[in-house]
Amino acid sequence: MSKKQTYPFWLGGVAGSLAACCTHPLDLTKVRMQTIPSAPGVKRPSMFSVIRSTVAESGVRSLYTGLTASLLRQMSYSLVRLGTYEAMKERLSENGPPSSGPLLVAAMAAGGLGGIAGNPADILVVRMTSDSVRPPEKRYNYSNAITGLAALVKNEGARGLIRGLGTNTTRAILMNGSQVWSYDFTKSILLHSRIPFVNYEFRDNLALHTVASTIAGTVATTVCSPADVMRSRLMSATGKTNPVEVFTRSLREEGFGFLFKGWTPAFIRLGPNTVFMFIFLEHIVHSVWLYALSSPFYGHNMEAFQLLSRGGAKFDKNKFKDDFRLFDKTERQRDKAKAAVKFADGELPPELDFFKYAQGGAPKRKETESGSLGRVGEEVGGTQMKRRRTEPTDSQDEDSPPIPRHRVTAKGSNVPKHIESFEDLQERYKLHTQLLFNLSDSGFKRPTGIQSHAIPILLESRDLAAISPTGTGKTLSYLLPIISSLGSPSAKLKNDCGPGVRALILAPTRELAHQIHNECLKLAQGRKWRIVLFSKATASTLADKSVQDKVDIIISTPLRMVSALQAGSLELRNVRHLVLDEADRMLDAEFLTQVQEIITACSHPQVQKAVFSATLPAGAEKIAMDMLRDPIRIVVGLKDTPLPLIAQSLTYVADDPSKLPTLLQYLSQPYNPPVLIFVSSQPRATSLAEELVLNGVLNVDCLHAGMSKKEREDAVSRMRRGESWVMVSTEVMARGMDFKGVREVINYDFPQNVQSYVHRIGRTGRAGREGKAITYFTDEDSPYLKTIANVLLQSGSSVPEWILKLPKPSKMKRRQMGKIKRSETVNKASNIGRNDAIKRREMIAGSKRRKEKTERQVSTAEYGADAEDGDEES
Ligand SMILES: Nc1ncnc2c1ncn2[C@@H]1O[C@H](COP(=O)(O)OP(=O)(O)OP(=O)(O)O)[C@@H](O)[C@H]1O
C-alpha cells in the first residue's frame, strides 16, 4: 500500500465537500432517477430528461437543490469514514506497510462508522433532491439542511434519523471498502510502474491520483449500485417501509436489473466525485503539510500541529516524531548540545549518523577460525553468516588490527559549517519549502554524513571532492544544492540567468544516469524545472536552441554529451554546476579525454565543479583536485573502504571450473534474494545465467553492456520490481546502482582492482541496511588476494591468518590483477557441441540487433524516437 501522511481528521470532510460542490447536480439527477416511481408500460426517464426537467424548475440553480444537505453529509459521512480509515491505517502501519486484507477490513469498518454518522444528512439529501418529483402533497419542503434536520426530528422523532440506517450503512461499508481501499491499492500498484509504449513512470502526482481515483470510482459504482438503489427507495418513502418488501416488490416489477438502475448516472456522479475527492484530499493534505513545514508558528511550540489536529484524530506525533523534532526548538537545542559533545570526540553527531557506521568505527572483528587454506567452497572469511555489529567498541583485542574510524574529515580553506538537519538548510540557506517537503516525502528525515557536510559546501558555491562509502547518499548530496541553487526554472526566469543549460551531471553508465534522473525528478517534484536525461532522442530535441535554453539540468553519460558537443548541437556555456559522479571512473583513461572536453565546454567563469565517489585513487584525485578551484575535500570514513554493515568473506574455489558447482551448491540452500553476481566479461555473464537456468535456479536475469537498451532497461525494471532473484552482471552494474533490496553480492570472478571490489560489494548494505558479500578466489587469483584481504580488514571483516601472511603484491603485479584470462563460458563441460550453437545464436542475435538498429534509426529520423545510446561499459 502506498505511504500516506496522517492528516487532521476533518480534512476528509473538507475534500468531500469540495467534491460535492462540483458533482452535486449529478448526485441530484441520480437520486431523482432512482426514486421516480415507475408505472407499468411507462418508460423511465433518461438522465438527460431528468436534467432537463430539473433545469426547467427554476433554471440551473435548481441543479443545486439540497446542496446544504450534501455538504452536511460530507462533513459527517466523509469526515468520519476517511478520518477513521486514515487513523486505522496509521495503526496498521506501525510495524511496516500493512497488507491489503487488514486494510480492506479497516476501510469497511470506517465506512460503517461513516454510514452511521452520515445517515441523517443522507436522508436529507435524498429528500431535498427528489422533493420536486414527488406529488405536491407529499413534499417535505425543507429549505436547508438544518431546518430539514429539525423538521425530520420534529415530525418523525429520533427514529426518523435512523431511517434506512441498515442499507445506508451497508452501502457505506461497501463504498469505503471498494472506493477508498481500491484507491490505495491501485495507487500502490501504479506507483513507479511504467506504462508500456509511452514509457511513462507513475509518480505520486496528479496523473497517478487521477488514474487511481477513476479506477476507484468505477469499482465503487459497481459494488455499491444495489445498496444505493435500495437506500434511495427506502429513504424517499414515508411511513413504515420494510427493506425486504421493497426489494421483492422491485424485483417482481422490474427484474434483477433494478439493482443496477441508474448505474450510468451513478458512475457519472460517483466517478468524478471520487476523482475530485481524492485529488482535493491529496492536495489539501499536501498544502497543509507544506504550511506546517513553513509556518513560523510551528517552529516554536507546535501550536499549529495542535490546531490542525483539534477536534479529531491527533496528528500522529509518533509517526512524525522526526519532523516534530525539526520544529521543536527545545529538543533541537538538546540535540545540538549532544552533538557538540560528540564532536569533541571527533565523532559524528547522532543525527548525522543515519547509517550508524559513524558510531565509533568498525565492529569488532571475529577471529579467524582456520589458519590454513580452506577446502574448496569453504568460506574462509569466517564472518559471512554473522551479522555485523555496529555498536561502538572501545575495548580492543591486543591482537586485533586497529579498528577503522568512520569520521568525516574536511580539508580546505574556510570550510562551511556542516548541517545537523535538513531544517537547518531552510534557516541558513532559505531552502525552498517544497524541497523540504519532497525530502520528507521520500523518507529522508536526516542528512547522512556526506550530506550534512557536502550540501552546505555546495550551497556556498565552493568546489568539492567528496569521498564517501557506497550507499551513503552521495546523489542527494549534489542534487539538493543544485536544485536549490537554481531557484526558479529557466523557463520562468526568462533569461535572467543567461540562456542555456545551468547544471550538468555526468555518470559513467546509462543505467546510473537514468537512476540519477529519477532521483532528481523525485526531488524536484512540485516545481517546473526541466530535467533531461540525455539520450539520442532528447539530444535531437535539444538541438533546437529555444528548447535547449529552457532546460535546467542535464544528466548524461560522457560519450553522449561529447557527441552532441562535437555535432555543435549543444552549448554548455551557461553551466553553473558540473558534477562528476563516480569521479574516479570518469577520470580514468577511458573517459578522461571526453570528460576534459566537456569541462572545457562548461566555460562560464562561475562554474562550480564537484566530484563524488566512494573510491578515489591517488592518480584520479590529483586530476580532480587540479580541475577544481580552491576545493574542499571531504572524506567519510576511510578512503576505498566499504561499510562494516557488509559482512565480507572470501571463498576458496581452487580453479575456474569449480566455481559453478560451488555457486549451485550455495543457491541450493536458503539464500536471501535478490543476489547480485559479478563476472568479468559479457560472454561469461550470459553463460553463467544460462547455466543457472539449466540447473533449475529460479528467476535468473542477466545484464551487461552487450545487451540492447531495451533489454537492459527491462532487466533493471525486473530487478527493481523484485522479480529477479539472481542477477548476473558485469561491471556495468558495479557502480552507483541502487537496488535497496540487494542482500547478497557474489564476486564469481575476482574483481579487477580494489575500486571494482568496493563498488561491486557496495550494491548491498545500502542506506543503513546490512549486506553480505562473498568473493570466490582461485589459485590463479591468490597473488592478488592480499590486496582485497586488506580491504576486508580495514572495514572490520576477519581474514584468515595465512592470507595476512601472503606477500604484498608489487605494483606491477597489482596491474596484472584485472587481466586474468578466463574462458568465455563458465562450464567447459557443456561446451561440447554447444560452442557452435552459441556462435549461431550470437550471429542471429547480432543480425537481429543490427536490423532493429536500422529500423530504429529510420524511425528516429522520421519520428524523433529514442535510439540506443553508446555503451559505456568497460
Ligand atoms: N538522508 C537520507 N535518509 C535516508 N535514506 C537516504 C538518505 N539519503 C539517501 N538515502 C538513500 O540511500 C540510498 C543510497 O543513496 P545513493 O545511491 O545516493 O548512495 P551513493 O553514496 O551515491 O552510493 P554509490 O557510491 O553506490 O553510488 C538510496 O536508496 C537513497 O534513497
The ligand as an SDF file (V2000), in Angstrom:
LIG
                    3D

 31 33  0  0  0  0  0  0  0  0999 V2000
   19.1460   11.2810    4.1330 N   0  0  0  0  0  0  0  0  0  0  0  0
   18.7660   10.0730    3.7850 C   0  0  0  0  0  0  0  0  0  0  0  0
   17.9530    9.3470    4.5700 N   0  0  0  0  0  0  0  0  0  0  0  0
   17.5700    8.0960    4.1980 C   0  0  0  0  0  0  0  0  0  0  0  0
   17.9280    7.4760    3.0650 N   0  0  0  0  0  0  0  0  0  0  0  0
   18.7390    8.1550    2.2520 C   0  0  0  0  0  0  0  0  0  0  0  0
   19.1920    9.4800    2.5560 C   0  0  0  0  0  0  0  0  0  0  0  0
   19.9480    9.8930    1.5250 N   0  0  0  0  0  0  0  0  0  0  0  0
   19.9720    8.8920    0.6140 C   0  0  0  0  0  0  0  0  0  0  0  0
   19.2470    7.8500    1.0630 N   0  0  0  0  0  0  0  0  0  0  0  0
   19.0430    6.5600    0.3640 C   0  0  0  0  0  0  0  0  0  0  0  0
   20.2770    5.8700    0.4230 O   0  0  0  0  0  0  0  0  0  0  0  0
   20.4160    5.0540   -0.7370 C   0  0  0  0  0  0  0  0  0  0  0  0
   21.7970    5.2280   -1.3130 C   0  0  0  0  0  0  0  0  0  0  0  0
   21.9260    6.5330   -1.8400 O   0  0  0  0  0  0  0  0  0  0  0  0
   22.8680    6.8360   -3.0920 P   0  0  0  0  0  0  0  0  0  0  0  0
   22.5270    5.9500   -4.2320 O   0  0  0  0  0  0  0  0  0  0  0  0
   22.8580    8.2980   -3.2940 O   0  0  0  0  0  0  0  0  0  0  0  0
   24.2600    6.3430   -2.4890 O   0  0  0  0  0  0  0  0  0  0  0  0
   25.7120    6.6340   -3.0170 P   0  0  0  0  0  0  0  0  0  0  0  0
   26.5020    7.0720   -1.8510 O   0  0  0  0  0  0  0  0  0  0  0  0
   25.6800    7.5230   -4.2020 O   0  0  0  0  0  0  0  0  0  0  0  0
   26.1410    5.1440   -3.4340 O   0  0  0  0  0  0  0  0  0  0  0  0
   27.1550    4.6760   -4.5910 P   0  0  0  0  0  0  0  0  0  0  0  0
   28.5320    5.0270   -4.1130 O   0  0  0  0  0  0  0  0  0  0  0  0
   26.9420    3.2270   -4.6580 O   0  0  0  0  0  0  0  0  0  0  0  0
   26.7960    5.4230   -5.8170 O   0  0  0  0  0  0  0  0  0  0  0  0
   19.3350    5.4550   -1.6940 C   0  0  0  0  0  0  0  0  0  0  0  0
   18.3580    4.4350   -1.6890 O   0  0  0  0  0  0  0  0  0  0  0  0
   18.7710    6.7250   -1.1220 C   0  0  0  0  0  0  0  0  0  0  0  0
   17.3950    6.8280   -1.3790 O   0  0  0  0  0  0  0  0  0  0  0  0
  1  2  1  0
  2  3  1  0
  2  7  2  0
  3  4  2  0
  4  5  1  0
  5  6  2  0
  6  7  1  0
  6 10  1  0
  7  8  1  0
  8  9  2  0
  9 10  1  0
 10 11  1  0
 11 12  1  0
 11 30  1  0
 12 13  1  0
 13 14  1  0
 13 28  1  0
 14 15  1  0
 15 16  1  0
 16 17  2  0
 16 18  1  0
 16 19  1  0
 19 20  1  0
 20 21  2  0
 20 22  1  0
 20 23  1  0
 23 24  1  0
 24 25  2  0
 24 26  1  0
 24 27  1  0
 28 29  1  0
 28 30  1  0
 30 31  1  0
M  END
$$$$
